Amino acid sequence: MTTDKEKANEELEIETPRFTEQPDDQNKKETKKDKAHKKNKVEEQLEIAESELLELKDKHIRLQAEFDNYRKRTLKERMELLKTASESLLVSILPVIDDFDRAVQTLDNVEEESHLKDGVMLIYNKFQDFLKQNGVKEIEAKEQTFDTDLHEAITTFAAPTEDLKGKIIDVVQKGYYLNDKVIRHSKVVIGE
């Protein structure tokens, strides 16, 4: 027994025509054109992708180089900062060094040995070691050729000998380096 529903479904069924898989000559030509067109499109997209890839690679390399330069520059600045961080403190100590030098010169005039002289010399030597450890060096000036980068001329004076003409005959105030940077110029008298 067939139901009304089944009958209705049978009536509604329409046969669909079956197409053959073999294209005619016109379809073959269109397919070749389509294939060539698709191939050109793919090649264009590939060229665009390759150019974008090259551009991104270039940007990446440049960014990497820029970061590397930044890292080196900041490292260099940090090293220089560490070297000269104590500069203002050490420049403030320079007048104390001058006073110590004058005290030692005065003690050299004392003939007798005393505990006071030994104590001052001990402190002076420790102070000089402290300065060397922190990169402070004295600028050698006496009997050297005058150099405006290192020395400041206070006055000129007649040279005691011919070989001292144009050279430094006296140092009024010592100059100092801090890690090869001049922190105070030597004040000198030049022979003429």
Solvent accessible surface area in square Angstrom, and as a share of the most:
residue,aa,sasa,rsa
1,M,231,1.03
2,T,82,0.47
3,T,78,0.45
4,D,118,0.61
5,K,159,0.67
6,E,85,0.38
7,K,105,0.45
8,A,48,0.37
9,N,89,0.46
10,E,114,0.51
11,E,143,0.64
12,L,133,0.66
13,E,132,0.59
14,I,148,0.75
15,E,164,0.73
16,T,105,0.61
17,P,105,0.66
18,R,227,0.83
19,F,178,0.74
20,T,117,0.68
21,E,167,0.75
22,Q,158,0.70
23,P,68,0.43
24,D,85,0.44
25,D,101,0.52
26,Q,120,0.53
27,N,72,0.37
28,K,109,0.46
29,K,137,0.58
30,E,87,0.39
31,T,64,0.37
32,K,145,0.62
33,K,144,0.61
34,D,75,0.39
35,K,134,0.57
36,A,54,0.42
37,H,110,0.49
38,K,130,0.55
39,K,130,0.55
40,N,81,0.42
41,K,106,0.45
42,V,92,0.53
43,E,79,0.35
44,E,101,0.45
45,Q,118,0.52
46,L,101,0.50
47,E,114,0.51
48,I,102,0.52
49,A,52,0.41
50,E,89,0.40
51,S,62,0.40
52,E,98,0.44
53,L,94,0.47
54,L,119,0.59
55,E,99,0.44
56,L,110,0.55
57,K,110,0.47
58,D,65,0.34
59,K,116,0.49
60,H,110,0.49
61,I,111,0.56
62,R,160,0.58
63,L,119,0.59
64,Q,109,0.48
65,A,51,0.39
66,E,116,0.52
67,F,123,0.51
68,D,46,0.24
69,N,88,0.45
70,Y,112,0.42
71,R,113,0.41
72,K,114,0.48
73,R,127,0.46
74,T,36,0.21
75,L,88,0.44
76,K,131,0.56
77,E,97,0.44
78,R,140,0.51
79,M,100,0.45
80,E,90,0.41
81,L,118,0.58
82,L,120,0.60
83,K,113,0.48
84,T,43,0.25
85,A,67,0.52
86,S,40,0.26
87,E,41,0.18
88,S,86,0.55
89,L,108,0.54
90,L,3,0.01
91,V,59,0.34
92,S,77,0.50
93,I,33,0.17
94,L,2,0.01
95,P,74,0.46
96,V,76,0.43
97,I,0,0.00
98,D,15,0.08
99,D,78,0.41
100,F,42,0.18
101,D,17,0.09
102,R,138,0.50
103,A,42,0.32
104,V,18,0.10
105,Q,117,0.52
106,T,85,0.49
107,L,24,0.12
108,D,93,0.48
109,N,120,0.62
110,V,61,0.35
111,E,165,0.74
112,E,122,0.54
113,E,134,0.60
114,S,38,0.24
115,H,169,0.76
116,L,131,0.65
117,K,31,0.13
118,D,78,0.40
119,G,30,0.29
120,V,34,0.19
121,M,57,0.26
122,L,104,0.52
123,I,99,0.50
124,Y,34,0.13
125,N,75,0.38
126,K,131,0.55
127,F,38,0.16
128,Q,46,0.20
129,D,76,0.40
130,F,85,0.35
131,L,4,0.02
132,K,140,0.60
133,Q,153,0.68
134,N,55,0.28
135,G,17,0.16
136,V,5,0.03
137,K,100,0.42
138,E,75,0.34
139,I,5,0.03
140,E,125,0.56
141,A,5,0.04
142,K,112,0.48
143,E,98,0.44
144,Q,86,0.38
145,T,93,0.54
146,F,60,0.25
147,D,54,0.28
148,T,100,0.58
149,D,102,0.53
150,L,40,0.20
151,H,8,0.04
152,E,83,0.37
153,A,47,0.37
154,I,89,0.45
155,T,66,0.39
156,T,70,0.41
157,F,135,0.56
158,A,70,0.54
159,A,20,0.15
160,P,98,0.62
161,T,72,0.42
162,E,133,0.60
163,D,104,0.54
164,L,25,0.13
165,K,105,0.44
166,G,40,0.39
167,K,70,0.30
168,I,0,0.00
169,I,26,0.13
170,D,67,0.35
171,V,40,0.23
172,V,91,0.53
173,Q,51,0.23
174,K,62,0.26
175,G,0,0.00
176,Y,10,0.04
177,Y,48,0.18
178,L,0,0.00
179,N,61,0.31
180,D,117,0.61
181,K,94,0.40
182,V,39,0.22
183,I,24,0.12
184,R,38,0.14
185,H,75,0.34
186,S,0,0.00
187,K,64,0.27
188,V,0,0.00
189,V,17,0.10
190,I,23,0.12
191,G,1,0.01
192,E,117,0.53
